[in-house]
Amino acid sequence: MQVNIQEINERIQQESAFVDALKMEIGKVIIGQKGMVERLLIGLLGDGHILLEGVPGLAKTTAIKTLAASMKASFHRIQFTPDLLPADLVGTMIYNQKNGEFQTKQGPVFANFILADEINRSPAKVQSALLEAMQERQVTIGEHTYPLPKPFLVMATQNPIEQEGTYPLPEAQVDRFMLKIKIDYPSREEELAIMRQQISQEIPVPNPVVSVDDVIRARDAMHAVYMDEKIERYILDIVEATRRPRDFKLDRISSYIAYGGSPRATINLAIAGKAHAFVNRRGYVIPEDIRAICFDVLRHRVAVTYEAEAEEMNSEMIVQEILDTIEVP
Amino acid sequence: MKRIFWAILFFTTLHYGGQAQDVKVSATVDSLRYQIGDWITLHLTVDAPSTYTVRLPATDDDFEGGDFISAGKAEMETHGKRKEYRQDVVTTIFDTGSIALRVRVQYTMPGDTASFISFSPRINFEISTVALDTAQSFKDIKEVMHVPLTLWDYLLYAAVVLMLVLVGWFGYRWYQKRKNRPEEILEEAEPEIPAYVVALDALQTLRERKLWQSGQHKAYQSQVTDILRAYIERRFRLPAMEQTTSEIIPRLAMLGLSPHLVEQVEQVLHTADFTKFAKYIPSSMQHEDSMTVSVQFVESTKPIADAANAPAAGPATLQAASTHVATVDETGSDLTDAHGSEGGTRDV
C-alpha cells in the first residue's frame, strides 16, 4: 500500500489544529499537569479509558470537567461508594403507575465523559458493570440494549494511600484501561500559580472550543498516522520482553515478572503511540512517541512477583529496564 | 406406677446379669508372693458361648492393679456351644503391700455392635519391696569392664591405617605432579579493535555498497545511524543503541563536544529518523552529508593514543579517514574530549 506521508502530515496538521485550542482552554483552568492533559487527549483520540492514580487534590476531577466543558459534551461524575449498585450506574426499569408499564431510567453512565471517582471503593459487581460498559460501549437494561454516546471516555480515579475498605480492581479489569496515569504534585511555581488563581475572585471558566464531531473526525485522522514496520517491531519487542524477558537478555528481571502485557497492551501501545504523534501534530510515529507513552500503557499490565516486591521493584522499574535494554530502531 | 418401675428395673438387671454370666473369666497364679516389679504369670481361662467374639487382655487397661507385660499364645477348645480360651498373660505390679489384681476381658455378641466386659475374680498378692541393708557402707561404682579385642576389631584398625596410608600416598603423588608441571603459557589476548576503527571500517564498507545510489535510502540511513550509535556507545559508554535521537543529543552535548559537531550529528540522526519512520527520501547531498558528518564525528572524537597508531586500522579506513579529516579541519571546529572512556583529550 502506498503511503503519502506529506498528505498525512497535511491532514494531521489540519485535523489536529483543535489540540492547541483545547490545551489552551484547559490550561486556563488547570495549571501544570501537562502530562495528564496530554494523556487525556490521547485517551480521547484513542477511544480508550484512563485510570488515574494520585493523592486527593491534584485536579483530577477538575481536569475532566474542564475537558468536557471545553468540548460541548455531557459529563457525569459518579462517586463510587461501598453501597453503590450496578443499577445506580447503568440504570434500571421503573414502574409507571400512569400507564401501568415499566419504563427505562438510564443511569449516569450515559454521558460523553464519566468520572468514576474512587472506583476501588465499590464492590466488584459495580466495577464489573462499569467495565463492561467501557468495553462493549453499550448497556443492557431489561430487554433493551442502549448504545453509549460517542465519544465515551471513562476516567477512573484511585487513591493509592488508603487501602482499607477498598476493593482493588482485578488485573483482568485493569487491563481494560488504555492508560494508567500516575499524577504527582505540581512544581513549586505551578502551586504558587494555583494558589493565586484559587484565592482570586476570577476563577476562569472554560469555553467550548471543540465539537464532538471534531473529535470523531480527529480520531479518523489519528488512525491514518503512519507507523513504520520498525516501530511496530519495536512495540512487539517491548511487550514481548514483559512476557519473556530472557529472550531479550533481561534475565535479571525475569524472576520479578509474574505475567507480562496482553495483546491488548500491544494494541493500546500502538494506538497511544499514534495518538501521541497526533497530539504533537506529526503524521508519523517515531520511537519517542512509544517511549513517551510506554509507562502509561504498561504500568498496570505488568504484574510483579512477591520477589520483586521484596526487592522493592515495581512495574515501572521493570518497564524502564526493558526500555534501557531493547534497541531503538 | 411404682410397681411398673420396679418391674422394669428387675427385668433390665436380670437381662444384663444373664449376659455377664455368659462369659466366665478365671485366672490362676503360681504364687501369691512377689517382689515389686517381678513378672507374674497369670494362667487365664475364658469360657464363652461359641458365637461370641472375645478379645483377650492385651493392654494396661485390661489389668486392674497391675501392668501388662506380654501375652502368650492363646489356645481355644470348643465344647458344644461354648468355647474355652486359655492364655498365659504376664503382668507386673509396681506397688507394695497387699494388692488385688483382676483381669478384664471384652466381648461382643452376634448382631450387636456394643462391647461388653467381664472380669476375673480378684487375686490378692503380697508384694514385698527390695530389702535394703542400710547398715552397710556405700559402695563405689564398678570399674569399666574391659572386653578383649576380637579379630574383626584388629581388621578394622588395619583398614583405617591402610586408608590413611593410601590418602597420604595419593596426596604426595598429586603434589609431585603439580610441582613438576610445566608452567602454562598464557596466550596473548587479541587486542580489541578500537571503536573508531570499527566505525570507520563499517562506514567505508557502507559507502562501497552504494545503497542509496540503488534506491535503498532507508537501509542506507539506518546503517549510517546504527554505525554512529554503536560508535557512541563504545566510545563514550552511552547506551546510544537503546536511546532515541532526542535522548542521545543532550547527552552528547553534555560531554563537552563542539556544539557545531553535535548539531551536525543531530541533523544526521534526524534525517535518518525521517527516512526510517516517515518514508522520507533524502537528497543525494543529504546522504553524502550523513556519511561525511559521521566520519568527521568519529575522526574528531577518537582518542589521541589510538590516533597515533592509526595505520593499524587498515588501508580502507585510512583512505576514508584522510579524506574526511580534511573536511574536519576546514570546518575549524574545536573539540575537547574530556569524558572519553577510551582515551585522552584531543583538540581539532
Contacts between the chains, C-beta under 8 A, distances in Angstrom:
chain1	res1	chain2	res2	distance
A	3	B	279	6.0
A	5	B	278	5.1
A	5	B	279	4.8
A	5	B	280	7.0
A	226	B	277	7.8
A	226	B	278	6.7
A	226	B	279	6.9
A	228	B	276	6.4
A	228	B	277	4.7
A	228	B	278	7.8
A	228	B	279	7.6
A	230	B	222	8.0
A	230	B	276	5.9
A	230	B	277	6.8
A	231	B	277	6.2
A	283	B	278	7.3
A	284	B	277	5.3
A	284	B	278	4.1
A	284	B	279	7.6
A	285	B	277	6.5
A	286	B	244	7.3
A	286	B	273	5.9
A	286	B	277	5.1
A	286	B	278	8.0
A	287	B	244	4.7
A	287	B	277	7.7
A	288	B	244	4.9
A	288	B	245	7.7
A	288	B	246	5.5
A	291	B	244	6.3
A	323	B	242	7.2
A	324	B	239	6.5
A	324	B	242	5.6
A	325	B	242	6.3
A	326	B	242	6.5
A	327	B	241	4.9
A	327	B	242	5.9
A	328	B	241	7.0
A	328	B	242	6.0
A	328	B	243	6.1
A	328	B	244	5.4
A	329	B	222	7.8
A	329	B	276	6.6
A	329	B	277	7.9
